[in-house]
Amino acid sequence: DRNRALTIARGKIKDLNERIVGAKLVLGSDQPKDEVRFGATVTVETKKGRQVGLKRTLSIVGVDEADITAFKVGYIAPIARSLTGLHLGESAILMMGGVEETLEVVQISYHSD
């Protein structure tokens, strides 16, 4: 039905406009270089779990930018929430695939502005 489709489209536009109004620009240069925050590209090493020694690099991004195939994780994802606020050498413990994993932060970087 055309009216229903129009109502849905208007609702989506309203939601997008609200997100735009609430959006904040986050500059990498404003972030602490030794702490995992929004916008960070962080490398973690598995210290306990299935794949001890495995290093993985991911970026913490907004939910609209999230793309797991590109290792871009939304800031609300459990792994991102666990890593946010950590410094080099600190670890997070989380459940991954039903197994407790300990991930140590081994590198933090931010893209230049």
Helices and strands as residue ranges (DSSP letters): H 2-22, G 28-30, E 40-48, E 55-61, G 68-70, E 72-74, H 78-83, E 91-96, E 99-110
